[in-house]
Amino acid sequence: MFAEYNTDNFPFVYVTFSGKINSEEEFDDFLQSWLDLYHDQKDFSFIFDTREMSYPDLKYCIKMAFFIKRLRKESYHYLQKSLILVNDNRIKRLLDFIFTMQSPVAPVYLWLTEETDESIIHQKLLDVVDDDEDIIYIEPDKSFIPFL
């Protein structure tokens, strides 16, 4: 499985990506797990760890943008914010591509880091500020090219 959800520290939901996406079904399972969190109707924040992720096929980036568009139609967004851990410029560029097509539904912070201490990562999510030099802030509802 390329994406593992961990809800042990809810409302922090830690999603660890590793390897490559092996099938459409695997990607759809990842999206369904996200929707399941919405169906629980409790506010939460994501910590996405992309640092062990292989470079995905571009079609999954497009599917992700359409998924965000679908989420935007929800009457309430339980997702409060996301912290995405990144250490690969190619992955960062794909995230830029996704958020250019469709802005996030909640604030997103890209953290260029190798940090592994979960307590520091959780604290970063709580204390993140837009002017951290190692943080890139992506504002919700502000697509650069909103064509989806």
MARGUZA-431949 format. One line per field, with one value per residue (C-alpha): residue in three letters; x, y, z. Coordinates in pm, 1 decimal. Example, Ala and Ser with C-alpha at 12.3 -4.5 7.8 and 13.67 -1.06 7.14 Angstrom:
seba	(ALA:SER)
xx	(1230.0:1367.0)
yy	(-450.0:-106.0)
zz	(780.0:714.0)
//
This chain:
seba	(MET:PHE:ALA:GLU:TYR:ASN:THR:ASP:ASN:PHE:PRO:PHE:VAL:TYR:VAL:THR:PHE:SER:GLY:LYS:ILE:ASN:SER:GLU:GLU:GLU:PHE:ASP:ASP:PHE:LEU:GLN:SER:TRP:LEU:ASP:LEU:TYR:HIS:ASP:GLN:LYS:ASP:PHE:SER:PHE:ILE:PHE:ASP:THR:ARG:GLU:MET:SER:TYR:PRO:ASP:LEU:LYS:TYR:CYS:ILE:LYS:MET:ALA:PHE:PHE:ILE:LYS:ARG:LEU:ARG:LYS:GLU:SER:TYR:HIS:TYR:LEU:GLN:LYS:SER:LEU:ILE:LEU:VAL:ASN:ASP:ASN:ARG:ILE:LYS:ARG:LEU:LEU:ASP:PHE:ILE:PHE:THR:MET:GLN:SER:PRO:VAL:ALA:PRO:VAL:TYR:LEU:TRP:LEU:THR:GLU:GLU:THR:ASP:GLU:SER:ILE:ILE:HIS:GLN:LYS:LEU:LEU:ASP:VAL:VAL:ASP:ASP:ASP:GLU:ASP:ILE:ILE:TYR:ILE:GLU:PRO:ASP:LYS:SER:PHE:ILE:PRO:PHE:LEU)
xx	(0.0:147.6:-48.8:-91.8:-331.0:-258.8:-526.4:-364.8:-311.2:-646.7:-725.0:-383.0:-408.9:-68.5:-54.0:273.2:342.4:599.5:694.0:475.5:106.1:48.0:-307.1:-610.2:-781.0:-498.5:-526.7:-905.6:-865.4:-646.4:-918.1:-1192.6:-1004.0:-997.4:-1373.5:-1428.1:-1272.2:-1526.9:-1808.3:-1700.0:-1789.0:-1501.0:-1246.8:-898.4:-561.4:-340.8:30.3:131.6:479.7:589.8:958.4:957.8:721.9:821.4:746.5:378.0:222.9:82.5:-268.0:-284.4:-210.0:-501.9:-726.4:-620.1:-716.1:-1060.7:-1094.8:-1020.7:-1284.8:-1531.6:-1442.8:-1500.8:-1870.2:-1906.6:-2110.4:-1848.3:-1476.9:-1364.5:-1008.2:-865.1:-513.3:-241.8:130.5:309.0:661.1:868.7:1232.3:1220.2:1186.2:1007.1:734.8:716.6:666.9:382.7:217.3:258.5:91.8:-203.9:-256.9:-224.8:-512.3:-720.3:-647.6:-683.2:-999.9:-795.2:-454.4:-161.0:194.9:474.3:767.0:1098.0:1249.1:1415.7:1271.9:1163.0:1061.3:680.0:645.5:839.9:629.4:303.4:427.1:520.5:164.3:26.6:270.3:322.0:357.0:344.8:686.4:890.8:1173.8:1141.0:760.5:565.3:210.1:-63.5:-377.0:-715.8:-958.6:-690.3:-607.6:-358.4:-527.2:-864.6:-968.1:-1112.5)
yy	(0.0:332.7:533.3:433.6:629.0:656.9:812.3:726.1:1097.1:1222.5:1501.3:1468.5:1218.7:1102.6:969.8:808.9:753.6:498.7:351.9:388.8:373.4:21.1:49.6:272.0:76.9:154.9:526.1:510.9:342.7:635.5:882.1:674.8:675.9:1056.4:1063.9:830.2:1095.3:1344.9:1100.4:1084.6:1456.5:1554.5:1827.3:1697.3:1799.8:1601.6:1541.3:1395.8:1243.4:1218.1:1161.8:790.7:829.4:739.1:980.7:915.6:909.8:1248.9:1101.7:1067.8:1437.5:1515.6:1273.8:1445.6:1786.2:1652.3:1500.3:1839.0:1993.9:1732.1:1803.7:2173.6:2096.9:1964.9:2196.9:2185.1:2111.6:1896.8:1923.3:2221.7:2230.9:2010.2:1987.4:1811.7:1687.7:1704.7:1630.5:1585.2:1876.9:1655.8:1575.9:1944.5:2036.2:1783.5:1933.0:2277.9:2142.1:2000.1:2321.2:2531.7:2337.1:2330.1:2516.5:2326.6:2341.0:2426.6:2586.4:2372.6:2407.7:2240.6:2176.9:2104.9:1885.2:1564.2:1585.0:1245.7:1325.2:1303.8:1538.1:1807.6:1747.8:1774.7:2091.0:2236.7:2179.2:2353.6:2646.1:2685.1:3043.6:3167.4:3332.1:3024.9:3012.7:2634.4:2646.5:2719.0:2833.9:2742.7:2942.8:2775.3:2891.7:3072.4:2867.0:3026.4:2867.2:2735.1:2542.8:2232.4)
zz	(0.0:-99.1:164.6:527.4:749.4:1123.0:1345.1:1680.4:1755.0:1630.5:1542.1:1376.5:1094.5:978.3:621.9:522.5:154.7:45.6:-285.9:-588.5:-658.9:-783.7:-916.5:-965.2:-686.1:-445.5:-522.0:-491.5:-149.0:-41.9:-146.5:17.0:348.9:323.9:260.0:554.8:778.7:645.6:713.9:1080.2:1097.9:1328.0:1258.9:1179.9:1037.9:805.2:824.6:490.2:476.5:113.3:186.6:95.8:-197.4:-551.1:-831.4:-923.0:-1265.4:-1367.4:-1399.4:-1018.9:-980.5:-1208.6:-1017.2:-695.2:-834.1:-929.2:-581.6:-423.0:-649.0:-527.1:-163.0:-221.9:-273.6:82.4:303.1:581.3:559.9:850.5:727.8:915.0:769.8:628.3:676.5:391.7:459.5:141.4:65.2:-312.6:-554.2:-808.1:-554.7:-461.5:-827.9:-857.4:-550.0:-706.9:-1020.6:-823.9:-628.2:-942.2:-1095.9:-777.8:-458.4:-130.6:79.6:391.1:448.0:334.3:456.0:261.8:492.1:324.9:594.1:698.2:1053.4:1190.6:1549.5:1553.3:1849.8:1664.7:1352.7:1549.7:1718.2:1380.0:1260.9:1568.9:1556.5:1184.1:1073.3:718.1:731.5:834.3:584.1:542.3:501.5:184.5:251.4:4.2:60.2:24.1:-242.1:-442.0:-751.2:-982.9:-1283.7:-1161.3:-1471.6:-1310.2)
//
